[in-house]
Structure formats: structure tokens, C-alpha cells
Amino acid sequence: MTLNMAKNYYEDLGVSRTATPDEIKKAYRKLARKYHPDVSKESDAETQMQTINVAYDTLSNEEKKKQYDFELDNPYGKASGFGGSGQGSQFSQQANGAGAQDFSGFEDLFGRFGGGFGGGRQQDYGQRGSQQQRSYKGEDQHASIEVAVNIAYEGATQSITLQIPTYNVYGEPEVQRKTLQVKIPKGMKEGQQIRLSKQGQAGSNGGENGDLYLEIKYQETDRLRVEGADIYYTVDVTPWEAALGQSIEIDTPAGKVKVTVPQNAKNNQQLRLKDKGIPSKIPGHLYLVINVVYPKANNEQQQKAYQDFAHAFSDFNPRN
């Protein structure tokens, strides 16, 4: 690797100290297109990309640039942000390679997506004459997937599309779409996670990828909800089925079942079907929630039926 000990950040980007922010950005983009490891054929592309990233991070930030310019103009003063202290300027440190330092600005550059790029870890650099790299495992990522409740009983393979933080050819953070085929085994409880090895954030400098954790959520409707391994399912019954306690056959997430409605059943009363919930290691229960539905009186015969009903229960007042 060639050591450019005499260079400064302006020279790294090929701009003058009087360059405008737009000129600095334009120069950075041009070099990023040339040296980005995904597209460059240069043998030292990764090293060059790191060099221009460090330079751009400082020169694109007004406060950091001001501090850096001060150190250029005062090479033997104390350096608070770019060279440590007591060893002169940044450039004297580049030449002697004394000690390694964490360049926190590099983390800022790639942390603009709220921690999606690098997870808050800093990229460690030696002095600029010997830029040493560390490899880091990518961050584990978490997402949720909403599926129909029948998958809890049968299992399925689902195609999902995720938005993954990455870098473009300019070395800038962006979001790419990634489609995965995910096998969901039966018996997954609400909130349980599936681990997809090495499908998380990409590692840096040769580090392995992080893992992706998918949290299972089941689609809720006005009739169905899931709590852990238990399923609550609303069942409509007629007034006479509820009053007389009749046997009914219904379709449930667990399949067809035959149950006897308790005599004088009330709205929201629950019938527990043991172990008929999600078939996890410890099976959940299926709770049938009673909903009494009253038919409309659309003709004289039906109206008379309600009149006879009212006469039979003349002493009943639900408001008392």
C-alpha cells in the first residue's frame, strides 16, 4: 500500500481549501464512483474509498472543517479533534504512525439511518499512513411478519420483501429491497421469532453478516384474535340455540367442530376447547365467544312470532 503522508483531506478529494460545499460533494461523488469496492477494478479501491470517506466526513461538516482548517494553520498547537494532543499536527502523526485512534466522524457518516449502518460501532483507523481496518459482524436486524392464522396449524413458506440498509456506488447510505423465502413451521405462537442466519445487516471489511429475526404476528379480524398460543373466535348463534342449549356445528381455525351451546347462553360467554388453539409445544386453547344474533321480522308471520315471544315473557324487563 502506498503511503500518502504529505496529503491532507483537501488533496485526498482533489479540491482546494477554498472549495465550496457543492464542489467538495461533487469531488467526493466522482471519487466514490471510481473507488467503490462494488464497481471499482482498482487494486487499492477499498483503501482509497476509506480515505475519501474520512476526508469527506470532515470537509462536509462545517464544524469539523473549521477545526481541521485550524489545525492545518497551527500544526504545532494542540489538536482536540483530529490528532490527539502533544504530538503536533495530524500530518506529523500520519508520518510516524504513532498509535491508533477512533475516528468518530466516520461513524457519523454511516450512521445517518439511525443506527442501521454499523449499529453505532466506530470504524477504527490507525494514523493515516497505515490505515488499519477491523472487520465487524453486521448488526442483527428485527422485523415482523403478519400471516393468516391457518398457518399456525399447517405451516407454510412465505415470500417476504424487506428494506435493508446498505451503501450505493457513491459510498452513501441507502435502502435496498430484499426478497426472501421464509419457511414458517406450524405451531408458532404469537410473538415467537424465526432466526434467519446471516440475513441481517452486511458485515464490514470482510466481517460476516448479522442475523435477521422475524417476529410472527397473526392477522386479526373482527371475529378472531390470538394471544400467545390461545385463539379467541366469535361464533354467531340464534336466540333459540342460546336459550335452549342446542348442539351446533361450526367452522373454526382448528377445523369443523361440534359443540353444545350452554342453555341460556349470553353474549360474550366463552366456550373453551382444550388444546384446540395453536399446536405449539404446549398447545393453546380455542375459545369460542358467543354472539347471539336476532333475526329481523320481515313479514307478518315473523312479527307475530315476536309478539307471541313478548307475550310469553311479559314480566321480563332487561332494564330493571
PEKA-V153767 format. One record per residue. RES is the residue in one small letter. PHI is phi as a letter, one per 40 degrees, with the letter a starting at -180 (* if undefined). D_FIRST is the distance of its C-alpha to the first C-alpha in whole Angstrom. Layout:
RES&PHI&D_FIRST + RES&PHI&D_FIRST
This chain:
m&*&0 + t&c&4 + l&c&6 + n&c&10 + m&c&12 + a&c&15 + k&c&15 + n&b&17 + y&c&18 + y&c&20 + e&c&18 + d&d&15 + l&c&18 + g&g&20 + v&b&23 + s&c&25 + r&c&26 + t&c&30 + a&c&28 + t&c&31 + p&d&30 + d&c&30 + e&c&28 + i&c&25 + k&c&26 + k&c&26 + a&c&23 + y&c&21 + r&c&23 + k&c&22 + l&c&18 + a&c&19 + r&c&21 + k&c&18 + y&b&15 + h&d&17 + p&d&16 + d&c&20 + v&b&20 + s&c&17 + k&b&16 + e&c&12 + s&c&10 + d&b&7 + a&d&11 + e&c&11 + t&c&9 + q&c&10 + m&c&13 + q&c&13 + t&c&13 + i&c&16 + n&c&18 + v&c&17 + a&c&18 + y&c&21 + d&d&22 + t&c&23 + l&c&24 + s&c&27 + n&b&28 + e&d&31 + e&c&31 + k&c&28 + k&c&27 + k&c&30 + q&c&29 + y&c&25 + d&c&27 + f&c&29 + e&c&26 + l&c&25 + d&c&29 + n&b&29 + p&c&26 + y&b&28 + g&c&30 + k&c&30 + a&b&27 + s&c&29 + g&b&26 + f&b&23 + g&b&22 + g&g&25 + s&a&27 + g&g&28 + q&b&25 + g&g&25 + s&c&23 + q&d&20 + f&c&18 + s&c&19 + q&c&18 + q&c&14 + a&c&14 + n&c&16 + g&g&14 + a&c&18 + g&g&19 + a&b&18 + q&b&20 + d&c&21 + f&c&21 + s&c&24 + g&c&24 + f&c&21 + e&c&24 + d&c&26 + l&c&25 + f&b&25 + g&b&28 + r&c&30 + f&c&32 + g&g&34 + g&g&31 + g&c&31 + f&b&27 + g&g&26 + g&g&29 + g&g&29 + r&c&26 + q&c&23 + q&c&19 + d&c&18 + y&b&15 + g&c&14 + q&c&14 + r&c&12 + g&c&10 + s&b&9 + q&d&10 + q&c&11 + q&b&13 + r&b&17 + s&c&18 + y&b&22 + k&c&25 + g&c&26 + e&c&30 + d&c&33 + q&b&35 + h&b&39 + a&a&41 + s&b&45 + i&b&47 + e&b&50 + v&b&52 + a&c&56 + v&c&58 + n&c&59 + i&c&56 + a&c&56 + y&c&59 + e&b&57 + g&g&54 + a&a&52 + t&b&48 + q&b&47 + s&c&45 + i&b&43 + t&b&41 + l&b&38 + q&b&36 + i&b&33 + p&c&30 + t&a&27 + y&b&24 + n&c&25 + v&c&23 + y&c&23 + g&g&21 + e&b&25 + p&c&27 + e&a&30 + v&b&32 + q&b&33 + r&c&36 + k&b&35 + t&b&38 + l&b&39 + q&c&42 + v&b&43 + k&c&46 + i&b&48 + p&c&51 + k&c&54 + g&g&55 + m&c&53 + k&c&54 + e&d&54 + g&g&50 + q&c&49 + q&b&45 + i&b&44 + r&c&40 + l&b&38 + s&c&35 + k&g&31 + q&b&33 + g&c&32 + q&c&29 + a&c&26 + g&c&23 + s&b&20 + n&f&16 + g&g&18 + g&c&21 + e&c&25 + n&c&27 + g&c&30 + d&b&33 + l&b&36 + y&b&40 + l&b&42 + e&c&46 + i&c&49 + k&b&51 + y&b&55 + q&c&56 + e&c&59 + t&b&62 + d&c&66 + r&b&67 + l&b&64 + r&a&62 + v&b&60 + e&b&59 + g&g&57 + a&b&59 + d&c&62 + i&b&63 + y&b&66 + y&b&68 + t&c&71 + v&b&74 + d&c&76 + v&b&80 + t&c&83 + p&d&86 + w&c&88 + e&c&85 + a&c&84 + a&c&88 + l&c&89 + g&g&86 + q&c&86 + s&c&83 + i&b&81 + e&b&78 + i&b&75 + d&c&71 + t&b&68 + p&d&65 + a&c&66 + g&h&68 + k&c&72 + v&b&74 + k&b&77 + v&b&78 + t&b&82 + v&c&82 + p&c&83 + q&c&87 + n&f&87 + a&c&83 + k&b&81 + n&d&78 + n&g&75 + q&c&77 + q&b&74 + l&b&75 + r&c&72 + l&b&71 + k&c&70 + d&g&66 + k&b&67 + g&c&63 + i&c&60 + p&c&60 + s&c&57 + k&d&57 + i&b&60 + p&d&62 + g&c&62 + h&b&66 + l&b&67 + y&b&69 + l&c&72 + v&b&72 + i&c&76 + n&b&77 + v&c&80 + v&b&81 + y&c&84 + p&c&85 + k&c&87 + a&c&90 + n&c&90 + n&a&94 + e&c&98 + q&c&97 + q&c&94 + q&c&95 + k&c&98 + a&c&96 + y&c&95 + q&c&98 + d&c&99 + f&c&96 + a&c&97 + h&c&100 + a&c&100 + f&b&97 + s&c&99 + d&c&99 + f&c&95 + n&b&93 + p&c&90 + r&c&90 + n&c&92
